[in-house]
Amino acid sequence: MERARWEEIQALFHEALAQAAPVREAHVRARAGTDVELASLVLGMLAADAGDDSLLDRGLAGAAEVVVGRVDQPARRQLFGPYRLLRILGEGGMGVVYLAERADLRTQAAIKILPDAWLSPARRERFRAEQRTLAQLNDPGIARLYDADMLPDGTPWFAMEYVDGLPLTEWCRARRSSMRERLRLLRTVAEAVRHAHEHAVIHRDLKPSNILVRADGVVKLLDFGIAKQLEAVDLPADQTRTGLRALTPGYAAPEQLLGGRIGVHTDVYALGVVLYELLAGRLPFELTGLSPEAAAALILRGPPGRPSLAARQMAGRAGELWSAVGASTWADLDVLCLTALHPDPARRYRSVDALIAEIDRFLAGEPLEARPDALGYRLGKFLRRHTAATVAVTLVTLVLVGLVGFYTYRLAQARNAALAEAARGARIQEFMLGLFQGGEAAVAPAESLRVVSLLEGGVRDASALDREPAVQEEMLQTLGSVFQRLGQLERADTLLARALAQRRARVPAEDPALARSLVALSQLRMAQARFAEADSLARDALARMRGAVPADHPVVAEATVTLAQVLQKRGSYPEAIQLLAALARQDAAAGTPTPEHATHLRELAQAHFYAGDYPLADTLGRAVLELDQARHGPRHPDVASDLAALGEVQLMLGHYAAAESLYTEALSITRRWYGEAHPEVAANLTRLGRALTYQKRIPEAVTALDQALAVQRRVYGPRHPQVAEALNELGNVAWTVDDYPVAEARFREALAIYRDALGEFHQFVAVALANVASVVMQRGDPRGAEPLFREALAIYDSILPPGHVNAGIGHVKLGRALLRQGRYRAAISETRAGYDILVRQTDPATSFLRAARRDLVAAFDSLGEPTAADRFRAELADTLPRPKP
C-alpha cells in the first residue's frame, strides 16, 4: 500500500472516531463516496477498534496490520550508523528499543527505532519530539542521547545511553532498601524531573519501569516518548484517543486521564504515586480494567488510604519497613505522599522543587511545610535535632504552652494593664486611641496626610502639656518612635532627644522611665548608623537599672535586646548571642511566655545567622514565624521580618528561588503597611534584588534595587549602610552583565560608606573589599587583587567564628587570584580551604562551590595531577547550573 493511501485511510478513521457511534458508518460512506475500498477498510478498522482489544491500544502499527497485514521490522543485522543490533529490550506504541554495540569503541547503546514510520505523520512527529527533548536535556539522572539518523527506507532511529539496571521498585525490593534510602532515590529522580521542567519538558509517564537503578545505585530516568513541551500545556493533554492510551493509568494524574490541562503538577502527582509504591509496596488505587474516565472518577472520589496503613497491611518487606519506622515518622511520610497525590493540582506541591525541599526537610528531621500541626510539632522536630541545653530549655517551654490559650490570657492581662495605666496617663491613651481609630488608619502609608496630620497634631497636644511633664514626655517618646517607624528619622530625633532631656532633668537616675528613653534614642541612633552612640545609650540604660529593678523587669529586657542589636550591627556576634541566649533562658525559667519572647528569639536567630549558623537560624526563625502568626495573623510587619530573615538563610544556602518567594511575601506585607517610600520596603526590595541577580533576572533586579536605593537615600541620606547595601547589590548586577567599570564604581562607593559607618573591622567592609578585588582581578591584575582579598580574609578571621560561609567565599576568591598568577600550590591551598567550608554549609550547586571545583580542576591539571583533578571534575559535572525556562 502506498503511503498516501494509508494516510487517507488513517485520516478518515480518526475523523469517524470523532463522530457519535450511531452515525459513524453513514459518515464514512458519505465521505468515501464511490471509493468502496476506502469505506470498507475504514469500517473494518472501526469494527476492530470497538472490540475489547481496541485497535488504538495496539498503536498505529496494529491498525496497519488490520488493513495491510504485518509490516516487516528493520533487519536486525542491519547497521544503524556505527551500531549493530544485539537483542530487543522492549517494544511499545512509541517504538522498539534494541541493545546495540559499537565495535570501534567497544561500547553499548540503546537504539530506539520507529518501525512503519510512514504510517502516521503524527507518530513520526512524536518520535522526532522525543529526540529533540533528549538532545536538550543534560542531567546525570537522565539517559543521554548519543546519535540520531534515518535508514534508507525512511525509518528514523536514535541511539541513547544504555542503562543496565532494574526498575526503581524492584531495585529497592531486591536490596531491601531502608525507608530513608528509598526517599533519597526518589529525590534523585525528582532532581532529573526538575531538570526536565527547567527545560520546559513535562515527562507525563513517570513510573518505576521508566526509572532504572544500576547496580552501583545510579538512577536514570528514561522514555520521554510522550513528554510535552510546557508551551503546549494550555492545550488539552491529548486531543486524540491515541495520545490518551499512551499514558500508564496507574501513575497518571486525574487531569491527565480526563484529557485536561497538564503541567509540572502532573509529574508531581506521578512522583507521588511512585513514592506511595515505594512506601507501601502497592499502588494507591486499583485501576485495572477501568476506563480513563472511571479511573479518574475513582481518584477524584477521595484520597487513597494512608501509605502507613497500606504498608502495615502488606506482608514481607513492606511490613518490615512499617514496623521499623516510628509513628511520628510515618505521619510525616503520609503527609508528604498524600500532598503530592492530591487530586486537585492546586493543592499538590507547587513544583518538583517544592517536593524536593519537602523530602530534604524530612531527611533532615525538620518539620514539613505541608503539615498543618501546631508549634509543638515543629519544635519537637527541632529538639530531636538539637540538644544544646540553652536552646532546648528555651524552646521546650514554648512547646508546653498552648499558644491560643496563652495569647487569650495575655491579651486579657494587657487590657487590665492598660486600664491601670490609663488611671495614671489618661491623656496618652486618649491621644493614641484617637490617632489610630478606624482600624485601617494604623496601616496607612507613611505619606498619608491623615497619619502625618494626626501625628503633628499629637506633637502640638504634647507641647501644650507643660503642667503634666510625665504625660508630655511619654507622648513625645511615643510620637518619636512612631515617626521612626514611618521612616521620618529627623522628626523622630527631635522628639526623642527632647523626651530624654526632660526626663534627665526631672526623674532620678534609676527611674525605669529614663532607661526607656535611653533605649528609644539608642534604637534611633542605630537606625541612623551612629552605632557608637547607640551602644553607649543602651549600656547606660542597663547600668542604671542594675540593682534598681528586678533582673526580669521589661525595661532590662528591652535594653538588652537593643544592645544585642547594636552589637550585631557592629559585627560583635558572639557577645550578642551571649546576651540573647541569657534572655531566652530567663524567658524559659519564667514559666509563662510573653509576646516579647518572640522578639528575643527573633534576635537570637538573626545573631546566629550573621555568625554563620544557618541551620539553627532557620529553625529558630521558623519557630518565631509561627509565634508571630499566632499572635498577629499572617499579614503583620513582624511576620514580614520573620519571612525576610528566613529568606536570608535560604539565599546563603544557595536556594535562590526559595529566598525570592519569602522576600516577595515579606515585601507584599510591608508595602501594605507602609506604602512604597519606607525603609522596610526598601530593605525587602534590596533583598529581592539580590535573589533575582543570583537567578540572572537582571531587568527585574535593577528595577527593585533602583527603587530601594532611592528610598534609602531619601530616608537615611547618602552615607548610610543601607545605602551601601543597595549600591553593593547594584555592583553585583553590573558584574553579572560584565559591566566591570560600573561594578567597580558601585563596590568602591559601598566600601567607603561601610568604612565610614562601621569602621575597618566589620564583615560588610570585608565583603565590599572582596568585591572590589574581584573587579581588579577581572581587569587582568590578579597580583593587585591579592592584597585586597587577604585584607578581607583577615577581617573575617578576626571577627567571624571558624567555618563562616563568607570566609569560605573569601578563600575561594583568593585562590583564584593565586591561580591566575600561576601559583598553583598556593591556589590549591586557599581554594581547598574555601571548598571545605562551603561544601558543609551550602547547596552543592551554589555558584561559589562550583567556582572552587573549577579552579581546583584547573590547578591540578596545570600541575599534571589528573587523579586529583578528576575528582573535582566529576563533582562539577554532577552540579552543573540548571538554566531557568
N, C-alpha and C positions, 0 to 999 in steps of 0.2 A: 504494500500500500504506500502511495506517495505521501510525503509529509503534509502537503497542502490538504489532501483528502482527510487525513487524520485530524488535522486542526479544525476542519469544517465540522467533522463528527463531534469532536470534543466541545466546540463552541455551542452547537445545538443541544448537546446533552446538558451542559450547565445551564443553558437558557431554559430548558424544560424543567430542570430541578427547581428553578425559581418560581414556577407556576404551582398553583394548588394541584394536589394529586389527581382529582377527578378530571381536570381539563388538560393534563399533560399530553395524552395521546393526540387529542384534537390539535393541540398547539404544534406538536411535532409534524403531523401530516400536513397541516396548513403551511408551515414554514418550508417543508421539504418539497411541496408541490408535486411535480412529476417525477422527482428523484426517489423512486420507490426503494432503491437500495439504501439511500441515506436514512429514510424513515425507518426501515426495518432494523438497521444497525443501531440507531439511537434507541428505539423502543426495546431492543434486546438488552442494551446497557441499562435502561431504566428498570427493566424487569429484574436483572441481576442485582441492581442496587437495592431493590425493595426487599430482597431476601435477608435472612438473619446475618449472613456473612456479606455485609454491604460492600459493594464494589469500591466505594471510596475508602473503606477500611483497608483495602488491599493496595491502594495507591493507583496512580495512572498506568503503571505497567500492568496491573491487574485488569484495568479497563481495556487496555490494548489486547490482552490475551483473549478477552471475550470477542473482540472484533476480528483480530488477525492472527490469533494464536500466539504462543510464547515467542518472544523476541530473543534472539541469540545474545548471550552475555559476551563481553570482551574476552578474547582468548587469554587464558590465564598465563600462557607462556609469553605473551606479548610484552615488550619493554615499554615502560612508561618513563620516558626520559632516561635517566641513568638507573632506574629502579626496575627490579624483576619481582613479579608477584610470587609469594610463597604459599600463603593459605588465606582463606577467608576468615575475617574476625567477626563480622556482623553484617546484618542486612536490615534495612528499614525503608520507610517511604521516601527518605531523602538521599538514598544511595546505598552502595555496597562498599564496605571497608575491608581491605586486604592488608595483611602483613607483607611487607616488601623489604628487599635488601638492596643496598648499593654496593656493588662488588669493589669498586675502586677505592672506596673509603672504609669498607667493611662496617657499614652502619646499617641500622634498620630504620624503617619508617612505616607509618600507616598511610596507605593510599586509599583515598575515597574517590569513587567513580560514580558517575550518574549514567547508568545504562539507559538506553532508549531515550536519550535526551531530546531527540527530535519530536517526541510525542507531545510535549507540553511547553510552550514558552514560559508559562508561569513557573513550572518546575525548574527550568533552566535558570530563570532569574533568581529563584531561591538558592540554587546551588552556587551561583556567582555571588550572591549576597553573603553566603557563608564564607566564601573565600575572602571577600573584602573585609568581613568582620574579623577573621583571624589575622589578616595582614596588619590591621591597625592595633591589635592587642599584643602587648609585650609585657607579660607578667609571669613571674616564675610559677604561679599557680595555674596557668592556662597552657594547654598543649600548643606548641608553636607551629606556624605554617612554614614549610621549607620551600615548596615549589608548586607551580600550577601550570597546566598546559591543556592541549586538546589533541585527541587522536585524529588520524587522517579521516576517519568516518564521522567526525564531529562530536565524539564522546568526550565531555570535559572530565578532568580529574585534577586532584591536588594532593600533594604529599605533606604530611604533618608529623609532628613528634609522636613516636610510638611509646605508649605508656604500658609497661609490663606490670600490671598491678591488679588489685581486687577492688570491687565496688566498696565504697566507704563503710556501709553497714556490715558487709562480710568481713572486711579487714578488722573492724573493731571486735566482731564476734570471734574471729579466729585468734586474735591477740588477747582476748579477754581484757580489753581496754577499760581503764577506770573511767568514772564519770568525768573527771577533770580532763583526762586525755581526749575524750570524745568532744568536749567543749572546745578544746584547743584545736582539734582537727576541723571542727565546723567553723571556727574563727578563721582558719586559713582559707577555707572555701569562700567564706564571706569576703575576705580580702580580694580574692580573684574576681568575685562578682562585683565588688566595688570598683575594681579597675575597669571592668566592662562598662559599668554605669558611667564612669568618668569619661568614657569614650562614646557615650550616648548609645550604648547597646544594652538591651534587655534580653536576658537569656531565654526565659519563658519555658524552659524544660529542665529545671534543676531537679535531679533525683539521684539516688546512690549509684545507679548504673552509669551515669554521666560524670561521676566523681570517683576517680580511681586513686588508690593509695599504693605506692610502690613498697617493696619490702623494707626500704630504708625509712619509711614514714613520710616521704614526699608526696604531697597531694597535688593532683592535676585535674582541672576542670575541662571537660570535653564537650563536643557536639553543640555547636552553635547553629545547627541546621534550621531551627525555627526562630532564631533570635530576631529581634525587631529593633530598628533604629528609633531613638527617642523622638525624633522629629515626626515619626509616624504614629505616635501613640494617641493623637487626637482622633484618629480613625478607630472604628471598631476593631477589636483584637484580630478578627479574621472575618472577611466578608464572604467566604465560601466554606462549605462543609469540609472541603479538603483540608484547609488550614486547621479547622477545629479538631479534626480527627488526629492531627499530628501531635497534639499535646498528650501528656500522660495524666489521665483524670485524677488518679490518687494523689498527685502532687500539684494539681492545678488550682489556682485561686478561683473563688466563685465567679468573679467578674470575667475571668478567662473562659470558664465553662459556658457562661451566658453570652459570650461574644461582646462583652462590654469593653470599656477603655482599660488599657494596660499601662503600666509604668513601673517605676522602681518598686512600688508596693507589691507588685505581682511576684517579683523574685523574693521579696522579704517573706511573703506567705510560703513559697516553696521551701525556703530555708527553714521556716518554722516546722513544716511537715517533716523535713529531714531530721531536724533536731528531735521532734517527737519520736520518730522511729528509732533514733539513737538512744533515747532515754527509756522508751517503753518497750521496744522490741517489736512494735507493730505500728501500722498507720493509724492516724487519728480517726478516720472514718472508713467504714467498709462500703466501698462504692462499686464493687464488682458487679457487672451486668446492668448497671444503671445508665440511662441516657445522660448526656451532659446536663440537661435541664433538671432531671431528677437528682443528679449528684449535687448540683448547685443548691437545689431546694433543701436537701438534707444538711448541707453545710450551713446554710443561712438560718436553719431552724434553731441553732444554738451551738455553743462551743462543745468540743469533744470532751470526754472525760479527762480529768487531770492526768498528765503523764505519770505522776507519782502513783496514782491509783492503778493505772494500767500496768505499770511495771510491777507493782506488788502482786498483781493477779497473774503475771506471766511466770511460767516455770523456767528453770535453767538460769543462764547468766543474767537475764533481766531481773529475775527475782533476787539473785545475789547482789546485784547493783543496788536494788531498792533497799535491802537490809543494811548495806554498807554506808548508806548516806543518811544523815540525820534529818529529822523532821523540818528544822528551820531551813536547811539547805534545799530540801525538796520543795518547800514553799516558794523559795526564790526561783527554782527551776520551773515550777508550774507557771509562775507569773511570766517569766521570760519567754517560755514556749508559747503560752496561750496569747500573749500580746502579739507576737509575730503572726499567730494564726487567726487573729480576729477577722471575722467575715467582713467587717467594714474597713476598707482600706485606710480611711482617715484615722482609725483607732489602732492601727498597727504601728510598729516603729516607723518613723517618717522616712527612713532611708536605711540602707545597709550599714552606713557609718554609725547610725544610732544603735543598730543591733550589735555591731562590733563593740561599741562603747559599753553597752549593757553586759555583754559577755565579759569584757575586761573588768567591769565592776564586780561581777560575780566571782571571777577567778581571783581577784584581789581581796575578796571578803568585804567589799564595800556595799552600801545599800543600793538597791536597784532604783532607777528613776521611775520605772513602771509600777513600783509597789506603792500603794496609797497609804501604807501604815503610818502611824504617828511617830513622833520623835523617838520613842522608846526603841522602835525597830532600828532606826538609823544609828542611834548612839550605842545600841547593843552591838551592832556591827563594828563600830569604832573601837569599843572596848575589847573586842576579840582580837583586833589587830594591834592595838597599842596598850602596853602595860605600864607606861610611865606613871608613877604614883601621882604626881601633881595633876596631870590632865585627867587621869582616871577618877580621882576623888572629886574633882570639879564636876565632871560630866555625869558620874553615877547619880549625884544628887538631882541633876536635871532629869535623868531618866525616871526617877522615882516620883516625880511630881506630875500630876495631871495638868497639862497646860491650860485646858479650857477652864477647869475649875479654879485653877490658880489665878488666871487673869480676871475672872469674875470677882474673886475675892479681892484681888489687888485693886481693881477699879473702885470697888466699894470703899476700900481704905483711902484711895486717893480722893474720893468725894468727901469723906469725912475730914481729911486733912485740909482740903480746900475750904470747907466751911469754917474750920478753926482759923485758918489763915485770913479768911475774909473778915473775921472779927477784928483783926489787927490792921488790915490794909484794905478796907472796902473799896477805896478809890482805885487800887491796882486791878482788882477783879472786875470792877465796873468798866474800866477802860478796855481791858483785854477782851471782855465779852462783847463790848460794843464794837471793837476794832474788827473782830472776825465773825460777827454774827452773819447768818445766812449760809453757813456751810461752805459753799464753793469759794467764798472770798479768801479762805485760808490757802487755797491753792492757785490763786490768780497769779499770772506772771508778774515779775518784779516791776515791769514798766507800767502796770495797771495804774491809771490815775486814781482809782478808788483806793487801792492799797497805799500808794505813796501819800495821798492826801490824808488818809486816816493816820498814817504814821506821823506825818508832820503835825497833824492836829494833836496827836498824843504828846509830841515834844512840847507844843505850846501849853498843853494842860500841865505837863510835868514842871515846866518852868514857872508856873504860877503857884507852885506848892511850897514856897519857901518856909511857910509855917509848919509844914509836915515833912521835915527833911528825910525821915526814914522811907516814907512813901515816895517822895520825889526821887531818891537815889535808886529805889527798886525799879521805878518806872524808867528812869534814864538807862539803867543797866539792861532792862528787858528790851527797850526800844533799840539800844545799841546792838544787842545780839540779833534782833530781827533784821536790822539793816545789814549786818554782816552776812546773815543767812541769804539775804537777797543780793549779795554781791556789791553793796554800796559801802565800801570799806572806809572811805574818808568820813562819811557821815557817822558810821559806827565808831570810828576813832574818837571823834569829838565827844560823843555821848558817853562812851565807856571810860574815857580818861576823866571826864567831869565827875561821873559817879564815883570813881575810885578816889579822886582828890577830895571830894566832900566827905567820904567815909573815913579816909585817913585823918581828917581834921576833927571828926565827930565821935568815933567809936574807939574803944580800947583796941590795942594791937592784936589781942587774941580773939576778937569777935569774929564768929564764922561769917558774918555778912561781909566784913573786909576781905576775908580769904576768898569769898565767892567773886568779889570784884577783881581781885588779883588774877584769879583763874580766867575770868571773862576777858580781861585785857590780854592775858597770855595767849588765849586762843586767837584773838585778833592779830597779835604780833606774829603768831605762827602763820596765819593766812597771808600776812604781808611779807613773809620770808625774813623777818627780823628775829632770827632764831635765838641769838644770844639773849636778847631781851625777854623773849618768851620763856626760855629756860630759867632765867633769874626770877621772873614773876611767879612761875609755878613752884619753884623751890622755896620762895619767900612764903607763899601760901601754906605749904606743907610745914615749914619751920614754925610758923605762928600757931598752927593747930596742934603741933606735937605737945602732948601733955595738957592741952586746953580742952580738948573734946575726946570722946572715946575713939579708938582706932577704926571702928566701923562707922563713924559719922559720915553722912553723904558727902560733905564738902571735902573730906580727906580722899574719898574715892575719886571725886571729880578732879581734884588737883593731881592725884596720882596718874589718872588716865591722861590728863593734859600733858604732864611731864613726859610720860611714855611716848605720846605722840610727837613731842618736840624731839626726843631722843631718836626716834625713828627718822624724822626729817634730817637730823644731823648725822645719821649713819651709825648711831650707837645702839645696835640691835640687841646685843646681849643684856645690857642694862635695862632696856625697855622690856625685854622678855621677863627678866627677873621681877620687875615691878608688877607687871600684869599677871604673871603666874601667882604672885603673892595675893593679889586681889582675887583671883579665881579660887585659891584655897580658902580665902576668907568667905567668899560667897558660898562655897560648899559647906563650910562649917556653920553658917547661919541657919541652915536647915530649910529655909523657905526662900526660894529665889525671888528676885525682884526684876522689874523690867531693865534695870541698869546692868544686870548680869549679861544681857545680850551685847551691850556696849563693851563690857570688859572682854568678853570672848571675841568680839569682832576685832578689837585692837590687838589681842593676843594672836589671832590668826594672821593679821596683817604683819605683825612683827616677825612671825615665823616665816612668812612669805619673803620678806626682804632679807631675812637671814639665810634663805635658800632651802628651807624645809618645806617643799611644796606639798608632799602628801599630807603632812599634819595641817598645813594651812588650808588645804582643800577640805579636809574632814571637819575641822573647826568651823570653817566658813559655811559649810552645808548645814551644820547644826544651828549656827546663828541665823541663817536664812529661814529655817523652819520656825525658830523662836519669833523672829520679826514678822513672818507671815501670819503666825497665830495671833500675834498682838495687834498688828496693823492692817492685815489683809494684804493682797498681792500687789497693790499699786501705791507704795509709800516710799519716800526718799531713803529710809533706812534699808528697805528691800532692794532699792536700786543700788545702794552702796554694796550690799552683800553680793548681788549679781555681778557687779563690776569687779569685785575682788576675786570671785570665782573665775571670771574671765581672764584675769591676770595670771592665775595659776595655769589655766589651760593654754594660754599663749606661751608661757615659759616651757611647758611640756611639749610644745610643737603641735598642739591641736588647734589650728588656726580657725577652722570653721566653727568649732565649739565655742571658742572665745568670741568670735564675731556674733554668734547667736546671743550670748549672755550680754555682751556690750550693747547690742541693738535693743534688747529688752530694757536694760538699765537706762539707755538714752530715751526711750519712749516714756518711761516713768518721769524722769527728771524734766523732760520737755513739758509734760502735762502740768507738773507742779510749778515750774519756774519760768516757762516760756523759753525763747531762744537765747537771749543775751544774759546767761547766768553761768558762773564759773563751773558749777557741777555739770551743766550741759556741755560746756567746752571740754571739761575733763573726759567725759564719755565720748565726745567726738574725737578727741586725741587718741583714746584707746581704740576706738573703732577704726580710725585711720591706720593705726599700726597693724591691726589684724588684716585689713584689706591690702596693705602693702605686702605683707608676707604672702598673700594669695595672688599677687601680681595684678590686682584690680586697681590699676593706677588712677584712672579718672575719678573713681569713687573715693579713693583715699585722699586725693588732692582736694576734692570738694569738702570732705569732712575736716581735714586739717586746716584749710584756709579759714573755714568758719570758726574753728576752735581758736586759731591764732588771733583773729580779730577780736573775739570776746576776751581772751586772756589779756591782750594789750590794753583794752578799754578798762577792764576791771582792775588789773594789777599794775599797769604801767609797763614800760619796755624792758625792765631788768629783773624780772621775777622768774623763779624756777619753773613755774607752769608755762611761761612763755618759752623758756629754753626747751622744755619738753616738746612742745609743738614744733619748734624750729628743728630740733633733732630728728623728729619723725619726717618732716619735710625734706631734711637732708637724706634720710633713708629712701624716700621716694625718688629723689634725684639720682641717687646711687643706683637704684634698681633699673632706671632707664638710661644708665650710662652717661648722665649729665654731671660729670665729675667736678667741673668748676662751681656749679651751683651747690652740689653736695658739700664741697669743702667750705664754701662761704657759710652755709647753714650750720655745719658742725662747729666751725670756729666761733660763730656768734653764740651758739648754745654753750660752748665751753667757757667763753668769757663770762657769761651770765652765771653759770654754775659756780665758777671760781669766786666771783664777787659775793654771791649769796650764801654759799655753803663752805667756802674755804677750800684748801688744797686737797684735804684727805676726806673725800666723800666718793661713794661709788658712782654717783651721777657724773662727777668730774672724770672719773676713770673711763666711764662709758664714752663720754664725749672725746676724750683723748684718743681712745682706741679707734673711734670713727674717723677722726682727723688723720690718724696714722694710716688707716686703710686707704684713704684717698691719696695720701703721699705715695704709698706703695703702688697704687694703681697708676699713678703718673710715671712709674718706672724708676722710683727711688726707694727700693727696699732698705737700703742702708740708712737713709734718712728716717724711714718709718720705725726702724728697730728701737731707738731710744724712747720714742713715744709709747710704743707697745710695752716696753719694760717699765716705764713710769706708771702706766695704767695697772700693770700687774702688781707693782709694789704697793699701790693703793689698795687693791683688792686684798693682798696678803696681809696688810696691816689692819684692815677694818672688818673683813668678812670671815666667817667661820670656814674651816677647811672644806673643800669639795663644793664650793658655791658655783652655780652654773656660770655666772659672769666670769669667774676666774677661769673656768674651763674654756670659755669662748676666747678669753684673752690669751691663753696658752696656744690655742689653735692659730690665732691671728699672728702671734709672734713666730710660731713655727713656719708659717707661710713666708714671712719676711726673710727668715733664715734660708728657707728652701730656694727662694729666688736669688739669693746671694751664692748659691751653690754650696752652702754649709750643711751637708745632708745629715750628718750625725747629730749636730745640734738641732736641726729641724725636726728630726725624728724624736728626740728627747722632749722638746716642747710640745709637739703635736700629740705625742702619745700621752703626755700628762693631761692635756685637754681632753683627748679622747676618753681616757679612763674616768674623768669626771662626768662627761656628757653621756656616756653610754649607760651610766647608772641612773640618770635623772630625766632624760628627755626621750621623746619618741625616736625610734631608730631612724626614721626618715627625715628628721629635722635638718634644716639646711646646714647648720654648723657641724653636725656629726657627719653628714655626707662630705663636707669640705675636708674634715680631718681625714676621712678614709681616702679621698682622692689624693691628698698631699702625702699621706703615708705610702700609697702605691707609687707615686712619682719618686719619692725619696729612696725607697728600697730598690726600685728599678734602676735608678741612677747609680746606686752602689753595687748593682749586679747581684742582688739578693732576691731572686724570683719567688722563693718559697714564702718569705715574709710578705712580699708584695701581693702574692696570690690570695693570701688570707683576707686582706682588706679589699682586694678587688672583688672577691666573692661576696663579701658583706655589702659592698657598694652596689653590686648587681641586684641584690635582694631588696634594696631600699631606694630604687630609682624614683624620682619625683613623679607623682601622678598628676598629669595636667587636668585641669577642670574643663568640663564640657562648655 
